[in-house]
């Protein structure tokens, strides 16, 4: 990489990025948060499609929930105020001829509700919900509150939760990366180069995803856009740390910095391509998922990793080499300095390697035991997180639902919608009322082609009781002759989403493992090494899942994991966690091919890569932990699990367990290839020739 070529690369990257920034969209998000991501075959999706054809489509109820802040009965004055509010709310109804659908008061008199139909149009729903909330809260006595909940209110609140969240996430991520790069490089200048390069890559990835997703028929929600930035910063800085470390080493033995960069790039590129390719291919498996949210996440993050990898191997080398050696000030590498090998022989990772080499079998046993003990917590993991439990700071719609379910059936806020043949409506109601977990069934309306039946469940949406009742309801209605009943609504969508996630997990997990095995086999030319490396990463996943569950249970007080958390955590941990094994074992194979025995090769590779890989792992764990700044528990859980898993991969699996396994197996680790075999035979022949007598020569 010469001076002219480096300038051309930097200028072209800036011009291309500037063009994309000017012409492309401002964000990656293409759909509202909370939109259904189900396939067309799901019952809830079919109901939603059919409802769009009905005369009353585009309208859904919200509930104004009235209660005293101390939980006592409302009383006459408060009920009079609620009746006055109901009259005002009639003017806001999307069906003016119906007005509010009655005032209901709980048996204990503590809660009253007014139901108001509102338009579900994306253009007006936010204003309509805000107007209902304003009118519902007017003229209330002291100590009485109004909380507006229901499907449209829930959607509005979910969308508002993400307002400004991705900007906060981006700023926090950049600050964390800047701090860790500054500490790692111990230079007031050097850290700026990778941070700027990765920052441009992140913005470019956002624009490219936002431009390509609609053309590919892919929906990107707010959570996928947030994870995209975290992944680009994490992967991009990991590649930067690896390249800068090699570049610094080569500068100590090469006077020409351009030659030094070419050497560093030749030795770094295979590992970066293998690790980045593994992550990219693993993410692309999500395109086979049922859920559009999973497909969107895979599409966005695959593009992000590809751009991060391209910038790391093309733009970053040019940006590093142009300023010269002073970029490393005050620790400027000089040719006169001893090569990094001397430093490695007295470093902490050299000492760790020697300690592992003394008793590798014991280290394997202790490491496996530690992972197994942490994995015990995974046996207690629950993935039934109810809808109202998914927010760090619950919005008004969730608080209203919690108030409502203290006095009414918890499913009142989001009743199920059953479509059936008009002549079978009464049979459907009777069958539904016999199902355990159904609080009420009725409110039958004739919409011509269908009869619409509203069913209220006893338990809150997304809870185990709600899921059991919904499954039983569908089974019971399927037995009603000539009904053709379909069960839909927001609660049914949530149930169908959980089932689709289970199907995606069964499909994606084997695909990811197969991809990682194939990439490792091609990179290492081995059948044994890939299996062992994948096994260690899977073990660290279960260990991190178990350890994280204890953190969630004892620290955060989370009642369960959200449904998509195990799948997405597995995907990121296996794809990213294997990176560090690739960096270590690729360097080990390189040393073995250069003439070292397998034992010496892995110890030298550990000493040489220990510092940079540990820095990369800590940085990646910190970046994923930044997901905790977002208000949705799902992303907090993913961030914690991936963060703990990356630290386990970095500090235990890659540092201790994998080197110990290599030492125990020796050359069998590379079977059927023998990268160190030629070196061993060559050294034996050399020793033999040195022991010959002059006469024998």
C-alpha positions as CSV (number, residue, x, y, z in Angstrom):
1,X,0.0,0.0,0.0
2,X,1.8,3.1,-1.3
3,X,1.3,6.8,-0.5
4,X,-0.7,7.6,-3.6
5,X,-3.0,4.6,-3.3
6,X,-3.6,5.3,0.4
7,X,-4.7,8.9,-0.4
8,X,-7.0,7.6,-3.2
9,X,-8.6,5.1,-0.8
10,X,-9.2,7.7,1.9
11,X,-10.6,10.3,-0.6
12,X,-12.8,7.8,-2.4
13,X,-14.2,6.5,0.9
14,X,-15.0,10.1,2.0
15,X,-16.6,11.0,-1.3
16,X,-18.6,7.8,-1.5
17,X,-19.8,8.1,2.1
18,X,-20.6,11.8,1.6
19,X,-22.7,10.9,-1.4
20,X,-24.6,8.2,0.5
21,X,-25.2,10.6,3.4
22,X,-26.6,13.3,1.1
23,X,-28.8,11.1,-1.0
24,X,-29.8,8.2,1.3
25,X,-32.3,8.1,4.1
26,X,-31.5,9.4,7.5
27,X,-32.1,6.2,9.4
28,X,-32.2,2.5,9.0
29,X,-35.7,2.0,10.5
30,X,-38.4,1.3,8.0
31,X,-41.4,0.2,10.1
32,X,-43.0,1.2,13.4
33,X,-42.0,-0.6,16.5
34,X,-44.6,-3.1,17.6
35,X,-45.7,-3.8,14.0
36,X,-46.7,-7.4,13.5
37,X,-43.8,-9.4,12.0
38,X,-45.7,-12.7,11.5
39,X,-46.0,-14.7,8.3
40,X,-49.2,-14.6,6.3
41,X,-50.2,-18.1,7.5
42,X,-50.6,-17.2,11.1
43,X,-54.2,-17.1,12.4
44,X,-53.7,-13.6,13.9
45,X,-52.3,-12.3,10.5
46,X,-55.3,-13.8,8.6
47,X,-57.7,-12.1,11.0
48,X,-55.9,-8.8,10.6
49,X,-56.0,-9.1,6.8
50,X,-59.7,-10.0,6.8
51,X,-60.6,-7.2,9.2
52,X,-59.1,-4.7,6.7
53,X,-61.9,-5.7,4.3
54,X,-64.7,-5.2,6.9
55,X,-66.7,-2.0,7.0
56,X,-65.4,-1.2,10.5
57,X,-61.8,-1.6,9.7
58,X,-59.2,0.9,10.8
59,X,-60.8,1.4,14.2
60,X,-59.8,-0.1,17.5
61,X,-60.8,0.7,21.1
62,X,-58.7,2.4,23.8
63,X,-59.8,2.4,27.4
64,X,-59.8,5.3,29.8
65,X,-59.1,3.7,33.3
66,X,-60.1,5.7,36.4
67,X,-58.9,4.9,39.9
68,X,-57.7,6.6,43.1
69,X,-54.0,6.7,43.7
70,X,-54.4,5.1,47.1
71,X,-56.5,2.2,45.7
72,X,-59.7,3.1,47.7
73,X,-63.2,3.1,46.1
74,X,-63.9,6.0,43.7
75,X,-67.0,7.3,45.5
76,X,-69.9,9.5,44.2
77,X,-67.9,12.7,43.4
78,X,-65.2,10.8,41.4
79,X,-67.9,8.8,39.5
80,X,-69.7,12.0,38.6
81,X,-66.4,13.3,37.2
82,X,-65.9,10.1,35.2
83,X,-69.4,10.4,33.8
84,X,-68.6,14.0,32.7
85,X,-65.4,12.8,31.1
86,X,-67.3,10.0,29.2
87,X,-69.5,12.7,27.7
88,X,-66.4,14.7,26.5
89,X,-64.8,11.5,25.2
90,X,-67.9,10.8,23.0
91,X,-66.9,13.7,20.8
92,X,-63.5,12.0,20.1
93,X,-64.9,8.6,19.1
94,X,-64.0,7.4,15.6
95,X,-67.6,6.1,15.5
96,X,-69.5,9.2,16.5
97,X,-72.8,7.4,16.2
98,X,-71.7,4.9,18.9
99,X,-69.7,7.2,21.2
100,X,-68.0,5.8,24.2
101,X,-69.1,2.2,24.6
102,X,-70.5,2.4,28.2
103,X,-69.1,3.2,31.6
104,X,-68.1,0.1,33.6
105,X,-67.4,0.1,37.3
106,X,-65.7,-2.8,39.1
107,X,-67.6,-4.7,41.8
108,X,-65.4,-3.3,44.5
109,X,-65.9,0.3,43.1
110,X,-62.1,0.9,42.9
111,X,-61.8,1.1,39.1
112,X,-64.0,2.6,36.3
113,X,-63.5,2.3,32.6
114,X,-64.8,4.1,29.4
115,X,-64.1,2.5,26.0
116,X,-63.5,4.9,23.1
117,X,-63.1,3.6,19.5
118,X,-60.2,5.5,17.7
119,X,-58.7,5.3,14.3
120,X,-55.6,3.1,13.9
121,X,-54.2,5.0,11.0
122,X,-50.5,5.7,11.4
123,X,-51.1,9.3,10.3
124,X,-53.5,10.1,13.1
125,X,-53.3,7.5,15.9
126,X,-50.8,9.4,17.9
127,X,-52.8,12.6,17.9
128,X,-56.1,10.7,18.6
129,X,-54.6,8.9,21.6
130,X,-53.1,12.2,22.9
131,X,-56.5,13.9,22.6
132,X,-58.2,11.1,24.5
133,X,-55.7,11.3,27.3
134,X,-56.1,15.1,27.5
135,X,-59.9,14.9,27.6
136,X,-59.9,11.9,30.0
137,X,-57.8,13.8,32.6
138,X,-59.8,17.0,32.7
139,X,-61.9,18.0,35.8
140,X,-60.9,15.0,38.0
141,X,-60.9,15.5,41.8
142,X,-57.7,15.3,43.7
143,X,-56.4,11.8,44.2
144,X,-58.2,10.5,41.1
145,X,-56.2,9.6,38.0
146,X,-56.9,8.7,34.4
147,X,-54.8,6.2,32.5
148,X,-55.4,5.4,28.8
149,X,-54.6,2.0,27.7
150,X,-55.6,-0.5,25.0
151,X,-54.0,-1.6,21.7
152,X,-53.6,1.8,19.9
153,X,-52.3,3.5,23.2
154,X,-49.9,0.6,23.7
155,X,-48.5,1.0,20.1
156,X,-48.1,4.8,20.5
157,X,-46.3,4.4,23.8
158,X,-44.0,1.7,22.4
159,X,-43.1,4.0,19.5
160,X,-42.5,7.0,21.9
161,X,-40.2,4.8,24.0
162,X,-37.7,4.7,21.1
163,X,-37.9,8.4,20.4
164,X,-34.3,9.6,20.7
165,X,-33.2,6.2,22.1
166,X,-31.0,5.3,19.1
167,X,-29.3,8.7,19.3
168,X,-28.6,8.1,23.0
169,X,-27.4,4.6,22.2
170,X,-25.0,5.9,19.4
171,X,-23.5,8.6,21.6
172,X,-23.0,6.3,24.5
173,X,-21.5,3.6,22.3
174,X,-19.1,6.1,20.7
175,X,-18.1,7.4,24.1
176,X,-17.4,3.9,25.5
177,X,-15.4,2.9,22.4
178,X,-13.4,6.2,22.6
179,X,-12.5,5.7,26.3
180,X,-11.5,2.0,25.8
181,X,-9.4,2.8,22.7
182,X,-7.7,5.6,24.6
183,X,-6.8,3.3,27.5
184,X,-5.7,0.5,25.1
185,X,-3.5,2.5,22.9
186,X,-2.2,4.9,25.6
187,X,-1.9,7.6,23.0
188,X,-3.8,10.9,22.8
189,X,-3.9,10.7,19.0
190,X,-4.0,7.1,17.7
191,X,-7.5,6.3,19.1
192,X,-9.1,9.0,16.9
193,X,-8.3,7.2,13.6
194,X,-10.1,3.9,14.2
195,X,-13.0,5.7,16.0
196,X,-13.5,8.0,13.0
197,X,-13.2,5.2,10.5
198,X,-15.7,3.0,12.4
199,X,-18.0,5.9,13.0
200,X,-18.2,6.7,9.3
201,X,-18.8,2.9,8.7
202,X,-21.6,2.9,11.2
203,X,-23.3,5.9,9.6
204,X,-22.8,4.5,6.1
205,X,-24.3,1.2,7.2
206,X,-27.3,3.0,8.6
207,X,-27.9,4.8,5.3
208,X,-27.3,1.7,3.1
209,X,-29.7,-0.4,5.2
210,X,-32.3,2.2,5.1
211,X,-32.0,2.5,1.3
212,X,-31.8,-1.2,0.5
213,X,-34.3,-2.7,2.9
214,X,-37.5,-1.3,1.2
215,X,-36.1,-2.5,-2.2
216,X,-35.5,-6.0,-0.8
217,X,-38.9,-6.1,0.9
218,X,-37.3,-6.2,4.4
219,X,-38.7,-4.3,7.4
220,X,-36.3,-2.9,9.9
221,X,-37.6,-1.9,13.3
222,X,-36.1,0.4,15.9
223,X,-34.4,-2.4,18.0
224,X,-32.7,-3.8,14.9
225,X,-31.4,-0.3,14.0
226,X,-30.0,0.0,17.5
227,X,-28.3,-3.4,17.5
228,X,-26.9,-2.5,14.0
229,X,-24.9,0.4,15.5
230,X,-23.7,-1.7,18.4
231,X,-22.5,-4.5,16.1
232,X,-20.7,-2.2,13.7
233,X,-18.9,-0.4,16.5
234,X,-18.0,-3.7,18.2
235,X,-16.9,-5.6,15.2
236,X,-15.2,-2.6,13.6
237,X,-13.1,-1.8,16.6
238,X,-12.2,-5.4,17.1
239,X,-10.8,-5.6,13.5
240,X,-9.0,-2.2,14.2
241,X,-7.3,-3.5,17.4
242,X,-6.0,-6.6,15.6
243,X,-4.6,-4.6,12.6
244,X,-3.0,-1.9,14.8
245,X,-1.3,-4.4,17.0
246,X,0.2,-6.2,13.9
247,X,1.1,-2.9,12.3
248,X,2.9,-1.7,15.5
249,X,4.9,-5.0,15.6
250,X,6.0,-4.8,12.0
251,X,7.1,-1.2,12.4
252,X,9.7,-2.4,15.0
253,X,11.4,-4.4,12.3
254,X,10.7,-2.4,9.1
255,X,11.8,1.1,8.4
256,X,9.3,1.7,5.5
257,X,5.8,2.1,7.1
258,X,4.1,1.3,3.8
259,X,5.9,-2.0,3.6
260,X,5.1,-2.6,7.3
261,X,1.4,-2.0,6.7
262,X,1.4,-4.5,3.7
263,X,3.0,-7.1,5.9
264,X,0.6,-6.4,8.8
265,X,-2.4,-6.5,6.4
266,X,-1.3,-9.8,4.8
267,X,-1.0,-11.5,8.2
268,X,-4.3,-9.9,9.6
269,X,-6.6,-10.2,6.6
270,X,-7.2,-13.9,6.7
271,X,-8.3,-13.9,10.3
272,X,-10.5,-10.8,9.8
273,X,-12.1,-12.3,6.7
274,X,-12.7,-15.6,8.4
275,X,-14.2,-14.1,11.6
276,X,-16.2,-11.4,9.7
277,X,-17.3,-14.0,7.2
278,X,-18.5,-16.2,10.0
279,X,-20.5,-13.4,11.6
280,X,-21.9,-12.3,8.2
281,X,-23.0,-15.8,7.1
282,X,-24.5,-16.5,10.5
283,X,-26.6,-13.4,10.4
284,X,-27.8,-14.2,6.9
285,X,-29.4,-17.4,8.3
286,X,-32.0,-15.1,9.8
287,X,-33.3,-14.5,6.3
288,X,-34.8,-17.9,6.5
289,X,-36.8,-17.0,9.7
290,X,-40.6,-16.7,9.8
291,X,-40.6,-13.4,11.7
292,X,-40.0,-10.3,9.7
293,X,-38.3,-8.7,12.7
294,X,-35.7,-11.5,12.7
295,X,-35.2,-11.2,8.9
296,X,-34.8,-7.5,9.3
297,X,-32.2,-7.9,12.0
298,X,-30.2,-10.4,10.0
299,X,-30.4,-8.2,6.8
300,X,-29.3,-5.0,8.6
301,X,-26.5,-6.5,10.7
302,X,-25.1,-8.5,7.8
303,X,-24.7,-5.3,5.8
304,X,-23.2,-3.6,8.8
305,X,-20.6,-6.3,9.3
306,X,-19.7,-6.3,5.6
307,X,-19.2,-2.6,5.7
308,X,-17.2,-2.8,9.0
309,X,-15.0,-5.5,7.5
310,X,-14.4,-3.5,4.3
311,X,-13.5,-0.3,6.2
312,X,-11.3,-2.3,8.5
313,X,-9.3,-3.9,5.7
314,X,-9.3,-1.1,3.1
315,X,-10.0,2.3,4.6
316,X,-8.3,1.9,8.1
317,X,-4.9,0.7,6.7
318,X,-4.7,3.8,4.5
319,X,-5.8,6.1,7.3
320,X,-3.2,4.6,9.7
321,X,-0.3,4.6,7.3
322,X,-0.5,8.2,6.0
323,X,0.3,10.1,9.2
324,X,3.5,8.1,9.9
325,X,4.9,6.7,13.1
326,X,4.2,9.8,15.1
327,X,0.6,8.6,15.2
328,X,1.6,6.2,18.1
329,X,3.1,9.1,20.2
330,X,4.3,8.9,22.9
331,X,5.0,5.1,22.5
332,X,6.4,5.5,18.9
333,X,7.7,2.1,17.6
334,X,11.3,2.4,16.4
335,X,13.3,0.0,14.2
336,X,16.1,-0.1,16.8
337,X,13.7,-1.5,19.4
338,X,13.8,-5.1,20.2
339,X,11.1,-7.0,18.3
340,X,7.8,-7.8,20.0
341,X,8.9,-11.4,20.6
342,X,11.2,-10.3,23.4
343,X,8.3,-8.4,25.0
344,X,6.0,-11.4,24.6
345,X,8.5,-13.7,26.4
346,X,8.2,-11.6,29.5
347,X,4.5,-10.5,29.3
348,X,1.6,-11.6,31.4
349,X,0.2,-13.8,28.6
350,X,3.5,-15.7,28.3
351,X,3.3,-16.4,32.0
352,X,-0.4,-17.5,31.7
353,X,0.6,-19.9,28.9
354,X,3.4,-21.4,30.9
355,X,1.1,-21.9,33.8
356,X,-1.5,-23.6,31.6
357,X,1.3,-25.8,30.0
358,X,2.3,-27.2,33.4
359,X,-0.9,-29.1,33.9
360,X,-3.2,-28.8,30.9
361,X,-5.4,-31.7,31.8
362,X,-6.2,-30.2,35.1
363,X,-6.9,-26.8,33.4
364,X,-9.3,-28.4,31.0
365,X,-11.1,-30.1,33.9
366,X,-11.3,-26.9,36.0
367,X,-12.4,-24.8,33.0
368,X,-15.1,-27.2,32.0
369,X,-16.3,-27.4,35.6
370,X,-16.5,-23.6,35.9
371,X,-18.6,-23.4,32.7
372,X,-20.8,-26.2,33.8
373,X,-21.5,-24.6,37.2
374,X,-22.4,-21.3,35.6
375,X,-24.6,-23.2,33.1
376,X,-26.7,-24.6,35.9
377,X,-28.6,-21.3,36.1
378,X,-29.8,-21.9,32.5
379,X,-32.0,-24.8,33.9
380,X,-34.1,-22.2,35.7
381,X,-34.6,-19.8,32.7
382,X,-38.2,-18.8,32.0
383,X,-39.1,-17.2,28.7
384,X,-42.7,-16.2,29.4
385,X,-42.4,-12.5,29.8
386,X,-45.8,-10.7,29.7
387,X,-46.3,-7.7,27.6
388,X,-46.5,-5.2,30.5
389,X,-43.2,-6.5,31.9
390,X,-41.1,-5.5,28.9
391,X,-40.3,-2.0,29.9
392,X,-37.6,-0.6,32.3
393,X,-39.9,2.4,33.0
394,X,-43.5,1.3,32.1
395,X,-45.4,3.9,30.0
396,X,-49.0,5.0,30.7
397,X,-50.6,2.2,28.6
398,X,-48.8,-0.5,30.7
399,X,-49.6,1.3,34.0
400,X,-53.2,1.5,32.9
401,X,-53.3,-2.2,32.1
402,X,-51.8,-3.0,35.6
403,X,-54.5,-0.8,37.2
404,X,-57.3,-2.4,35.2
405,X,-56.3,-6.0,35.9
406,X,-56.5,-5.4,39.7
407,X,-60.3,-5.1,39.3
408,X,-61.2,-6.6,35.9
409,X,-60.0,-9.6,34.0
410,X,-56.4,-8.8,32.8
411,X,-57.3,-9.5,29.2
412,X,-59.8,-6.7,29.1
413,X,-57.4,-4.2,27.6
414,X,-56.6,-6.4,24.6
415,X,-59.6,-8.8,23.9
416,X,-59.3,-11.5,21.3
417,X,-61.1,-11.0,18.0
418,X,-62.8,-14.1,16.6
419,X,-64.1,-14.2,13.0
420,X,-66.6,-16.9,12.3
421,X,-69.4,-17.7,9.9
422,X,-72.5,-15.5,10.8
423,X,-74.7,-18.6,11.4
424,X,-72.3,-20.1,13.8
425,X,-71.8,-17.1,16.1
426,X,-73.8,-18.3,19.0
427,X,-72.1,-21.7,18.9
428,X,-68.7,-20.0,18.9
429,X,-69.7,-17.9,22.0
430,X,-70.9,-21.0,23.8
431,X,-67.7,-23.0,23.0
432,X,-65.5,-20.1,24.0
433,X,-67.3,-19.7,27.4
434,X,-66.5,-23.3,28.2
435,X,-62.8,-22.8,27.8
436,X,-60.7,-22.4,31.1
437,X,-59.1,-19.0,31.2
438,X,-61.9,-17.2,29.2
439,X,-63.5,-14.5,31.4
440,X,-66.2,-13.5,28.9
441,X,-67.3,-14.0,25.3
442,X,-69.8,-11.9,23.4
443,X,-70.3,-8.5,21.9
444,X,-71.3,-10.2,18.6
445,X,-71.5,-8.0,15.6
446,X,-72.5,-9.0,12.0
447,X,-70.1,-7.7,9.4
448,X,-71.7,-9.4,6.4
449,X,-69.2,-12.1,5.5
450,X,-68.3,-12.7,9.1
451,X,-69.6,-12.5,12.6
452,X,-67.1,-10.8,15.0
453,X,-67.0,-12.1,18.5
454,X,-64.9,-10.5,21.3
455,X,-63.3,-12.8,23.8
456,X,-61.7,-11.6,27.1
457,X,-59.2,-13.8,28.8
458,X,-58.6,-13.9,32.5
459,X,-54.8,-13.5,32.4
460,X,-52.7,-10.7,30.9
461,X,-51.4,-10.9,27.3
462,X,-48.2,-12.8,26.9
463,X,-48.5,-14.6,30.3
464,X,-48.4,-18.4,30.6
465,X,-52.0,-18.5,31.6
466,X,-53.0,-16.4,28.6
467,X,-51.0,-18.6,26.2
468,X,-52.6,-21.8,27.6
469,X,-56.1,-20.3,27.3
470,X,-55.6,-19.1,23.8
471,X,-54.3,-22.5,22.6
472,X,-57.3,-24.2,24.2
473,X,-59.7,-21.7,22.7
474,X,-58.4,-22.3,19.2
475,X,-58.7,-26.0,19.7
476,X,-62.2,-25.7,21.0
477,X,-63.4,-23.4,18.2
478,X,-61.8,-25.7,15.5
479,X,-64.3,-28.3,16.6
480,X,-67.3,-26.1,16.1
481,X,-69.0,-27.3,12.9
482,X,-69.2,-25.0,9.9
483,X,-67.8,-22.1,11.9
484,X,-64.4,-21.6,10.2
485,X,-63.4,-19.6,13.3
486,X,-60.1,-17.7,13.4
487,X,-58.7,-16.2,16.6
488,X,-56.8,-12.9,16.2
489,X,-56.1,-9.6,17.9
490,X,-53.0,-8.2,19.6
491,X,-52.8,-11.0,22.3
492,X,-53.1,-13.6,19.6
493,X,-50.3,-11.9,17.6
494,X,-48.1,-12.1,20.6
495,X,-48.8,-15.8,21.0
496,X,-48.2,-16.5,17.4
497,X,-44.9,-14.5,17.5
498,X,-43.7,-16.6,20.4
499,X,-44.5,-19.8,18.4
500,X,-42.8,-18.4,15.3
501,X,-39.7,-17.6,17.4
502,X,-39.5,-21.2,18.6
503,X,-39.6,-22.4,14.9
504,X,-36.9,-19.8,14.0
505,X,-34.7,-21.1,16.8
506,X,-35.0,-24.7,15.6
507,X,-34.1,-23.6,12.1
508,X,-31.4,-21.0,12.7
509,X,-29.3,-22.7,15.5
510,X,-28.3,-25.7,13.4
511,X,-27.6,-23.5,10.4
512,X,-25.3,-21.2,12.4
513,X,-23.4,-24.1,13.9
514,X,-23.0,-25.7,10.5
515,X,-21.7,-22.5,9.0
516,X,-19.2,-21.9,11.8
517,X,-17.9,-25.5,11.5
518,X,-17.4,-25.2,7.8
519,X,-15.6,-21.9,8.0
520,X,-13.3,-23.2,10.7
521,X,-12.6,-26.4,8.8
522,X,-11.7,-24.4,5.7
523,X,-9.5,-22.0,7.6
524,X,-7.7,-24.6,9.8
525,X,-7.7,-27.6,7.4
526,X,-8.8,-29.7,10.3
527,X,-11.7,-31.9,11.4
528,X,-10.9,-32.0,15.1
529,X,-10.2,-28.3,15.8
530,X,-13.5,-26.9,14.5
531,X,-15.6,-29.3,16.6
532,X,-13.7,-28.5,19.8
533,X,-13.8,-24.7,19.1
534,X,-17.5,-24.7,18.5
535,X,-18.1,-26.9,21.5
536,X,-16.2,-24.3,23.7
537,X,-18.3,-21.4,22.3
538,X,-21.6,-23.3,22.8
539,X,-20.5,-24.1,26.4
540,X,-19.7,-20.5,27.1
541,X,-23.2,-19.5,25.7
542,X,-25.0,-21.8,28.2
543,X,-22.6,-20.6,31.0
544,X,-23.4,-16.9,30.1
545,X,-27.1,-17.7,29.9
546,X,-27.0,-19.3,33.4
547,X,-24.9,-16.5,34.9
548,X,-27.0,-13.8,33.3
549,X,-30.2,-15.4,34.7
550,X,-28.8,-15.1,38.2
551,X,-28.0,-11.5,37.5
552,X,-31.5,-10.8,36.1
553,X,-33.2,-12.7,38.9
554,X,-31.2,-11.3,41.9
555,X,-30.0,-8.0,40.5
556,X,-32.6,-6.6,38.1
557,X,-35.7,-8.6,39.3
558,X,-36.7,-9.6,35.8
559,X,-39.4,-12.3,36.0
560,X,-38.4,-14.0,32.7
561,X,-36.5,-13.6,29.5
562,X,-38.3,-12.2,26.5
563,X,-39.1,-14.8,23.8
564,X,-36.5,-13.7,21.2
565,X,-33.6,-13.3,23.7
566,X,-32.2,-16.8,23.7
567,X,-32.1,-17.1,19.9
568,X,-30.5,-13.7,19.3
569,X,-28.0,-14.1,22.2
570,X,-27.0,-17.4,20.8
571,X,-26.5,-16.0,17.3
572,X,-24.3,-13.1,18.5
573,X,-22.4,-15.1,21.0
574,X,-21.5,-18.0,18.7
575,X,-20.7,-15.8,15.7
576,X,-18.7,-13.2,17.7
577,X,-17.3,-15.5,20.3
578,X,-15.7,-17.8,17.8
579,X,-13.8,-14.7,16.5
580,X,-11.4,-14.8,19.4
581,X,-10.8,-18.5,18.8
582,X,-10.1,-17.8,15.2
583,X,-7.6,-15.1,16.0
584,X,-5.8,-17.4,18.5
585,X,-5.8,-20.6,16.5
586,X,-5.1,-18.9,13.1
587,X,-2.0,-17.4,14.7
588,X,-1.2,-20.8,16.2
589,X,-1.4,-22.5,12.8
590,X,0.7,-19.7,11.3
591,X,3.4,-20.3,13.9
592,X,3.2,-24.1,13.3
593,X,3.6,-23.6,9.6
594,X,6.6,-21.3,10.3
595,X,8.4,-24.3,12.0
596,X,7.3,-24.4,15.6
597,X,5.9,-27.5,17.3
598,X,2.2,-27.4,18.2
599,X,3.0,-26.8,21.8
600,X,5.4,-23.9,21.2
601,X,3.0,-22.5,18.5
602,X,0.0,-22.2,20.8
603,X,2.0,-20.7,23.6
604,X,3.7,-18.2,21.3
605,X,0.3,-17.3,19.8
606,X,-1.2,-16.8,23.2
607,X,1.6,-14.5,24.2
608,X,1.4,-12.6,20.9
609,X,-2.4,-12.2,20.8
610,X,-3.3,-12.2,24.4
611,X,-3.2,-8.4,24.9
612,X,-5.0,-7.4,21.8
613,X,-7.7,-10.1,22.0
614,X,-8.4,-9.3,25.6
615,X,-8.7,-5.6,24.8
616,X,-11.0,-6.5,21.9
617,X,-13.2,-8.7,24.1
618,X,-13.5,-6.2,26.9
619,X,-14.4,-3.5,24.3
620,X,-17.0,-5.7,22.6
621,X,-18.6,-6.7,26.0
622,X,-18.7,-3.0,27.0
623,X,-20.3,-2.0,23.7
624,X,-23.1,-4.7,24.0
625,X,-23.6,-3.7,27.6
626,X,-24.5,-0.2,26.3
627,X,-27.8,-1.8,25.1
628,X,-28.8,-1.4,28.7
629,X,-29.4,2.4,28.1
630,X,-32.4,1.5,26.0
631,X,-35.7,1.3,27.9
632,X,-36.8,-2.1,26.6
633,X,-35.9,-5.1,28.7
634,X,-35.4,-7.3,25.7
635,X,-32.3,-5.3,24.5
636,X,-31.0,-5.1,28.1
637,X,-31.2,-8.9,28.4
638,X,-29.4,-9.4,25.1
639,X,-26.7,-6.9,26.0
640,X,-26.0,-8.5,29.4
641,X,-26.0,-12.1,28.1
642,X,-23.7,-11.3,25.1
643,X,-21.5,-9.1,27.3
644,X,-21.0,-11.9,29.9
645,X,-20.5,-14.5,27.2
646,X,-17.8,-12.4,25.4
647,X,-15.9,-11.9,28.6
648,X,-16.1,-15.7,29.3
649,X,-14.8,-16.3,25.7
650,X,-12.0,-13.8,26.1
651,X,-10.8,-14.4,29.6
652,X,-11.5,-18.1,30.2
653,X,-12.2,-20.0,27.0
654,X,-9.7,-18.4,24.7
655,X,-7.1,-17.7,27.4
656,X,-7.1,-20.9,29.3
657,X,-9.4,-23.7,28.0
658,X,-8.6,-23.6,24.3
659,X,-4.8,-23.5,24.8
660,X,-5.1,-26.3,27.3
661,X,-7.0,-28.4,24.8
662,X,-4.4,-27.8,22.2
663,X,-1.6,-28.8,24.6
664,X,-3.5,-32.0,25.6
665,X,-4.1,-33.1,22.0
666,X,-0.9,-31.9,20.5
667,X,-0.6,-32.6,16.7
668,X,-3.9,-34.5,16.9
669,X,-5.6,-31.1,17.2
670,X,-4.9,-30.5,13.6
671,X,-6.0,-33.9,12.3
672,X,-6.0,-34.8,9.4
673,X,-3.5,-32.1,8.5
674,X,-0.2,-31.6,10.3
675,X,0.9,-28.0,10.0
676,X,3.8,-28.6,12.4
677,X,4.7,-32.0,11.1
678,X,7.2,-30.8,8.6
679,X,8.8,-28.6,11.1
680,X,9.1,-31.5,13.6
681,X,10.7,-33.8,11.0
682,X,13.0,-31.0,9.9
683,X,14.2,-30.3,13.4
684,X,14.7,-34.1,14.0
685,X,16.8,-34.4,10.8
686,X,18.8,-31.3,11.8
687,X,19.5,-32.8,15.2
688,X,20.5,-36.1,13.6
689,X,22.9,-34.4,11.2
690,X,24.6,-32.5,14.0
691,X,25.3,-35.8,15.9
692,X,27.0,-37.4,12.9
693,X,30.8,-37.9,13.1
694,X,33.1,-36.4,10.4
695,X,33.9,-39.9,9.2
696,X,30.2,-40.7,8.7
697,X,29.7,-37.5,6.6
